């Protein structure tokens, strides 16, 4: 598919990539009431699914949040509200340890844990009755989703009609280096604060397995992922984790219509996260790279209003609904 020309021109009052990222994250407030379902897993762990549904809806949107997000992240609630208003049921996934309660195992969620998406989708297919399922991911959740779509290219159930992903660091090593830049320090501090808290709790949960000495001195993802993500999830080090988990290598195998939107001014993404030449030759990958948008931003007029990302995603998937 061709590299798409984006209709999004940004918010006329705000052309700063950091404000485009921060304002929706901190000041958007979308009230939404979910019904929680705990999915007990065969490995002894659990994943919490938050549902919003109407009687007799046959269309479902499954949403996958970003790093240290949850079903209550503003972008998840915005999409849930907008698609629900357009006759979709919603399943907002909380990755392991992200629903307000630490998971039970040493391992947790990470950028490449696509097997959890597989488990969730298989559960829904076996226990629900939808004729069309759409998948949507954001940042980390977008990377895991794109990886899953590539891995399962010839095994996807035909009920899954399309997918979309926003603000995705599809090449993890280079994106981790971008995030370590000085101008991204406030984001790094915010991420590491909650990640450190979870890892310290995990070290108490599994005494003698995790060494958290000096954890608060870590100031970049490469060191954090080598010490903790790799150690607790079966990778050699951060490089091994990034190499195996980056969704870029899985994009050529995707076999359902998939929209990827990465803003050119996204402060988290490297140059490798804009696969323009690949998209031009790809039958199913639709790449859109607006100049504005920040990271999971795409604000239009009102902070609590409808966002471009929501409108564009619905417009895209509607063309493939059965």
Secondary structure, DSSP 4 states (H G I P E B T S, - for coil): ---BPP----BTTB--HHHHHHHHHHH-------EEEEEE-TTS-EEEEEEE--TT--EEEEEE--TT--TTSHHHHHHHHHHHHTT-EEEEEE-TT-SSS--SSS----TT-HHHHHHHHHHHHHH---SEEEEEEETHHHHHHHHHHHHTTTT--TTEEEEEEES---SHHHHHHHHTSGGGHHHHHHHHHHHHHHHHHHHHHTTTT---TTGGG--SHHHHIIIIIHHHHT-SSHHHHHHHH-GGGGGGG--SEEEEE--TT-TT--GGG--HHHHHH-SSEEEE--S--TTTT---S-TTS--HHHHHHHHHHHTT--
